[in-house]
Amino acid sequence: MKTLLRLLLCLAVSALLLVGAAGCLASPESPAAPGGNTEVLDAGSPFKHYFAQLTDKEKTAYNAILSAATDFPNVIEIPALTRDEMQRMYTAVLYDNPELFFLDNASTMRQSKKRTYFYPSYRLNAEDYAAMRGRCSTVAAQILDEARQQPSAFARERVVHDRLIAGCRYTDSKSDSYRSTIYGVLVGGAASCEGYAKAAKYLLDQLEIPCYVVSGNSTPPGSTTSSHMWNVVQLEGAYYHLDLTWDDPVVESGGDMIRYAYFNVTDAQIRKTHTDFDAGHACTADAQNFYVHENLLFHAFGGEEKERVVRYAADTIDAGSDGFQLRFADEETYRSALSDLIDNEGVYTLLKQINEKADTTFATDRVSYINTDADYSIEIMIETQQGGDENNGYAEN
């Protein structure tokens, strides 16, 4: 029978700046703006994509905030900035450095004569932040240990992709104050698109895979357009889009599915559903695309191709997914496979072969599927015998 995958409408939150009137004086304890410091600091992320786009004056303000923020000062002296410059600078701080989840999106800039002060707004105090960041580090270490055992950057990226998706579910609940942070993903197990994107950057940073977040809009099939956030990653000198949120859809019939539809895709591919964004670099290569790299973009669908599907599907199901996706290079191959698997019920034979290879036991006499003509894909959803793996997420401590 058919089922539905509901792709998610996400809200990526931008920094909000409140500009105060002149005449407000800084606290005597306020850290002063470093004099013209425009160099990339060791603090924070090792890959600061948005910092590189700032003017020297904005970089000086960025560095002042990044240097002082973890001391939780009441006020930080910065160079004089316009409202737009301040907005751009503070958004860069938040986008580049996902570990600074104690900073609220809304902060205040005030000017007094020729001096300008930044008043951070904190969602946590220093003690709570230290405890919560420690929990994030503990969970991250589990994922990073597994990833570092992999032989390539592609394989390490896949571990991050799979583990974050298996351990998190999408939420847009306004009552979840950490949904847009790495804490929401790694510890809370529920996050918005912003949380997914920032968690991916946080982990890929530590694996020395250049990565940054991208904000724009997205339009799921049959739904409305909404603001969204995802990633751009660099592998083997080329840039690719990576969208964990859209690879972790809500399966209407239940279950938890890991997809690779948005694992290292091109500008042309992602623009079918994502708009109003600046990728920063041209994403035109496809060598590190999941289906190309894994030889799973099928130009035919015979015995050899089905053997590859069995290996791939078994690994994906054992990683915590309740299904797998098939991609085809052209309409003729796609239609032929659809007829073979669905019309002629060849999917049941395929499921039995996958079940024999996988460590996870699942039903082979019933299946749900959805086919998408636009990208020549068929998604197969299975039912695990135990009703879902309770340990798909992160180990408890």
N, C-alpha and C positions, 0 to 999 in steps of 0.2 A: 504494500500500500504506500501511497505517498504521505509525506509529512512535511512540515514547514520548518525552515530555519529563519528566525527573525534576527536580522542584522540590526545593530543598535544605533540609536540616535544619541549622540554624545554632546556634552557641553564642555568645551575647553575654556577655562576661566583665565582671563587676562588680568594683569596687574591693574589695580585701581589707585590712582593718585589723588590725594586731596591737597590742594595748595592753600597754605595759610596766609594770613595777612602779614604785612611788615610790622616790625616792632617786637616780635617774639624773640626772646633770647635763649641761647643754648645753655644747657647745664654745664657747670665748670668741668664735669667729668667727661664731657663729650669728646670722643676721639677726633682729632683734626684730620682733614683730608690730606692724604699724602701728596707732597708737592710734585705735581706733574707725573705721578707714577702711572705709566701707560703700558708697562710690561705685563705679560701673562704671569699670574701668581701661581705658586705651587698649591695654594689652598683651593679647595673645591674640585671641580671636575678637571681631569687632564685634557679634555677636549671641549674648548669653549668656543663653539661656533658663533654664537651671537655676540660675544665680546669682540671678536675680530671685525665685526661690522660697525662698531661704535666709533665716534669721533674721539680724539684724544681727551677732550674734556669729559665726555661720557665715560671713557675708560677709567679716568681718575676717580670719578664718583663710584663706579662699579667696584673698583679695587678697595676703596675706602669702606664700602659696605661689606664686601666679602671678607676683608681683613678683620673687621670688628664684630660682625654679626653674632658669632658663636660665643662672644662674651656678654651678649644680651644688654647692650647699652641702651639708655633711654633716648639718646640722640647721637648722630654722627655728622660731623661737619663735612660738607662736600662742595665742589665748585658750583657756581651759580649756573643753573640750567633752566631752560624754558619748560613749560608743562609737557610739551611733546618730547623733548629730550629726556626729561625725567621718566616719562612713561616708557620710552624705548629702553633706557638704561636699566630700569628696575625689572622690566619684563625679561631682559637678557639675563639678569642675575638669577631669576627664578627658573627660566628655561634651561640655562646652562648647568645649574647646580641642584639636582633633584634631592640631594641629602639635606638641603636647607628647608625642610618641610615645617619647621617651627615658625617660619616667616609667613605672615598673612599676606594675601594679595593686596589688601588695602593698607597704604601707608601715607604719611604726610610729609610734605616739604614746606618749610617756612623760611622766609628771608628776613634778615635784620640788617639794615643799611647795606653794606657790601658783602655780608657773610650769609651763607646758605646752610640750612640744617635739615637733615633727614631724620624723621621720627619713625622708627620701625614699629609695626604693629605685630605682636607675637600671638600665635595661637597656643603656645606652650611656654612654661617656664623652663629654666635651665635644667633643673633636676628631672622633670618629666621627659624633657627632650633626650637627656643622656640615657635614661632607661629605655625609651622607645627606639632610639637609634641603636642601642645595644641589641634589642630584639630583632631589628632589621638586619643587623650585621650577622647575627647567628643564623638566620634563615638564608641570607645571601651566601654565607660560607658553604652551606650544603650544595647550593646550585653551582657555585663557582668551583668547588672541588670536583664535581662531576664534569663540568665544562672543560676544566684544564686538563683532563685526561684525554680529551678528544684530539685527533691529529691535525685539524685544520680550523681556520677561523670560521668557515661555513658550519662545521659540525659543532663548534662552541656556541655559535649564534643559535643553532637549532635547539641545543639544550636549554638556553635561556628562554627561547620562544615556547617550547613545550612545557617547561616546568612552571613558567608564569601562568600560562593558560590553564594547566591542570590544577594549579593551586588557587585560582582566583575566579570569581564570577563578576559579571558586570552589574553595577548598581548606579542609579542616578538619584538615589534618595538624598534629599536635602538634609535629613537628620544625621547622615553619616559625614561627619566633619573632616574625615581623613580620606574620603573617596578619591580625591585628586592627588594623592601623595603615594610615595613608595611604601609608607607604612600600611596604607589601605590594601595594597597588593600583597606585600610580603607577610604581614602579620594578620591583618584583618580579614584577608581572603575575599574582599569585595572592593571594587574600584570603578571609577569612571574611565573614559578613554584617556584622560590626562594622567591618571594614575598608572595605567598600563604603559603609556609612552615613557613616563619618567622612570618607572621601574626598569624598563628595558635599557634605557640609557645608563642608569645607575650600575647595572650589572655589566653591560658591554664596556663601559668605561674601565672597569676593573680587569676586564679581559683584553684591554688595549685594542679594542675594535672601535674606531672612530664612529660616533653616533650623535645625533642631535634630534630634538623634537621639532615637529612641524605642525603649525595650526592652520586650519582652513575650514571648509565645509564638506559634508558628505551627504549623499542621498541614497538610502537603501531602496531597493526595488519596491515600488508600490507605496513608498512612504514619503515623508516630507524632508526637506533639507534642514540640517542643523549644524552648529559648530562642532568641530571635531579636532582631535590631535592624534598624531602618529609619529613615526620615526623615519629618518634617512640614515642609512649605514653605509660605511665604506669598506669594501672587501676587494683585495687584489687590485687596488687602484681605481676601482669604479664605484659609483654610487647607486643605491637602490632604495626604494620605498619599502618599509616594513610596518605593517599595521596589525598589532596583536589583538586589538579589540575586534576587528572584523574577522580575524581568524578564530575568535572565541564566541560564536553566535549562540543565541538562546535557541535551543531545540525545543519546539513547541510540545513535542511528545515526551519531553524529559531527556535526561542524559547530559553528557558533557563531551563535546566534540572538539577535537583539535584539527584545524584546517591549515592549509598552506597556500590558500588562494592569494594572500597578500604578503607572502614571504619573498622579499627581494624582487619587487616588480618594477617595471619601467614607468616613466612619466605617462606614456601613452596608455598603458594598462590601467593605472590608477585614476587617470582623468575620466574614465568611464563612470566613476562613482564619486570621486573626490574633486573638489573645485576650490577656487579662490585661495590658492596657497603659493608660496615661494619656496621651492625645494632647495634653493641655495646653490645647487649644482645640477647639471643635467644628468638625469637618470635614464640612460639609453641602452646600457649593456644588459644582457640576459644570461651570461655565463653562470652567475651565482643564484639565478632564480631557482626555487626549490625543484620544480618539475623538470627543468632543463638539466640542472646539476645532477639530479638523481636518476636521470634517464627515464622519467615518468611522464613525459609529454609524448603521447602515443600518436604515431603516424600509421599504425596498424594495430590490430587487437587480436592476435592469434595466441598460440600456446606459449611462445617465448615472452610476450608482453604480459600474459596472465601470471606467469611465474614471477615476474618482477612485482606485479600487484600483490601477490601472496606474501612476498618478503616484506614489502613496504607496509602493507596493511597490518600484518602481525606485529611489526615493530611499533606502529602507531597505536594500535589497541593496547599493547603492553605498556606504552607510555602514559596511558590513562584516557585515551579517546574512545568514545562510543561509536566510532565510525571512521570513514576515510573518504577521500575525494579522488576521483579520476579526472584527468584532463586530456583533451585530444587536440591534435594540431589542426584539424580541419573538420568541416561539417560532415563529409562523407564517412570518415572514420567514427566520428561521434554518433551518427545515426546508426551505423552498423553495430557499434557496441551497445547502444541503447536497445536495439532489437534483440541482440544476443542475450543480454543480461536480464532485461525486463520482459519483453514480449515472449521470448523463448525460455524464460526462467533459469537462464544459465547462472544467475547470481547465486543460487543455492549451492551449486557445485563449487563455485568459487569460495563461498563462505565455509564450506566443509574443509577445503584445502587450507584456508587461513586458520581455521580453528585447530587443525592438526599441528600447525607450526607455532601458533601463539601460546604463550604461557597462560593467558587469560581465557577462561572458558566462556563461551557465549552461545546463544541459540542460533541454530543454522536453518531452522524451518520457518522463520519469519523475519521480515526485514522491512525497513522503511527507506524511502529514497526521495531525492529531489533532483531533477535534471534542469540545467540552465542553458538554454539555447545560445544566449549572448556570448558565453565564454567556453562553450563546448565542454561542459563539466557534468558529472554525475556524482552525487554525494550519497553514500550508503551508510545508514544508521543501523547499528546492531543492538541487541539486548543482552547484556551480560547476565550470566546465570545467578550471580550473587546480587544482582540489582544495582551494580555500580561499585567500583573499587573505592573503599573508604580511605585508602591511603594514597590516592592519586596526588594529593597536595604535598605540603611540606611536613617533614617529621616534627612531631611535637617535642617540646623540651620541658 
